[in-house]
């Protein structure tokens, strides 16, 4: 059986992260930085193995540092 390849192109200005799961990795995007951070942390809280990709700028990812969890006040 052949593995399927990525069937999409990254959109400029969107934030991306990947849920690493077996047998497939799932890449998710969000329009804004705040939405991406919130979704990323929700999946982390569920115990998912995550990889933060960052913001796609057309040729490479920028802002590639994974977002830190905000401490409650």
N, C-alpha and C positions, 0 to 999 in steps of 0.2 A: 504494500500500500504506500502510495506517495504522500508526502506531507504537503499540505496546502501552504501557499505563501501568502504574505500580506496582500490583501485585496483592496487597499485604500491608500490614499496619499495624505500626508500630514497637511493640515491647514495652517497657514501663517497666522500667528497671533494667538493660537490656542495652547492651553496647558495640557500636558499628557503625563499619565502614569500607567504602570503596568501591574496587574495582579498576576503573580507567578503561581501557577497551579498546574497540576498534572492532569491530562497530558498537554494542555494548551495554555499559553499565556494570553491574557486578555488586556488589550490596550484601551484605555478610556481617556476621553478628552473632556474638558470643560472650557467655556468661553472666558470666564474671569478667573483671576488668581484666587480670590476669596472662595469661590465655588469649588475650585480644584483642591485647595487646602482642606476644605471641609469634607469633601468626598474622600480624599486620601486618608484623613484621620478616622473617618467612620469605618473604612475597610480595615485599617490597622487595629482599631478597637475590636473588630470582629475576629482578629487573629490571623488575618490574611498576610501572606508574604508579599511585600510591595516593593516596587522600584519606581522612584520619582524620575521622570525624564526631563521635565522642565517645559519651557515655552519654545515653540517652534518658530524660528525666525526666517525660514525659507531655505536655508542651507544647513543649519545645525541647531541644536538645542541650546538655549541660553537659560539663565536662572536654574541651573541644574542641582543646586543644593536642596536636599529634601526639607520640606517645611517642618519647623519645630512645633511641637505641641504647645499651645498656649496654656500657661498656668492659670487656674481659676483664682479669682480675686477674693 
